[in-house]
Amino acid sequence: MSNQRLEGLREERDLFKKDVAKNIGVVESVYSEWENEKLSIPTKRLVQLANFFEVNIDYMVGLSDKRIKLKTENDIDLELVSIRLKEIRKSLKMTMRELATKLNTTSSAISNYENAKFLILSSLLIELCNISNYSIDYVLGRSNNKFIK
């Protein structure tokens, strides 16, 4: 993730870290560690941050230079995410094991994500979308545009 993007979005609004943290319901130190790339931002918090800044997640995390004004509900439809994750894996013509190896995780983790047991970790989601060129916003149901622009 590009901390310059997150920092830039915050500074555009003349906000302090504590202001953003309060708005999305975390303590300032946690937000600061996200901005400084010391902690990975949980997937549900990526959605909250993108909604707060009204931008596409692909732009916010540095997968795209195209900034799109986008604000959606903070809720994530786990079933939709699981369907879209499976779609990506199939488009890559990979088995769960192959994808797990590529993402440095386990087959059971991939299975859990594809069967809507757990929400995919943001670090894996970013890497998967980077490999596949699929949009994070599409995967999370924030947009119907499949691919990163």
C-alpha positions, 0 to 999 in steps of 0.5 A: 500500500502507498502511504503517500496516497493515504497521507495525501488524501488526509492532507487534502482535507486538512485533517490530522491523523486523529480526525481520520482515526476517530471517523473510522473508529480506531485509535490514532496510533493504529491509523498512524501505523497504517499510514506509515505502513507498519501495520496492514489495514484490515479489509473492512477498514480499507472500505471505510477509509475509501468511503471516508475519502470518497475514492476507489480503493485501487487508487488509495492502495496504489494499484491505479493512478486513476482516482474515481469518486466513489462512496458506498455502504461500509457493509461487505457482502461476503457471499459476493466477495467469495464468488468474485474471488473464485472468478479471479482464480478461475480466470488465472486458470489456477487451482486453489493450491497454485493460487495459495502458493503464489500468494504465500498462504494455504489452500485452506485459507483460499478455500475459506475465502472462496466459501465465504467463511472469512473475509480475505486479508487485505494484503492477499487481496491487494496482491491478488488484484495486482497479479490479476488486474482485477479491481479491489473495488469490484471484488468487494462489491463497490463497483461493477468495473472488473478491471483496474483502470 
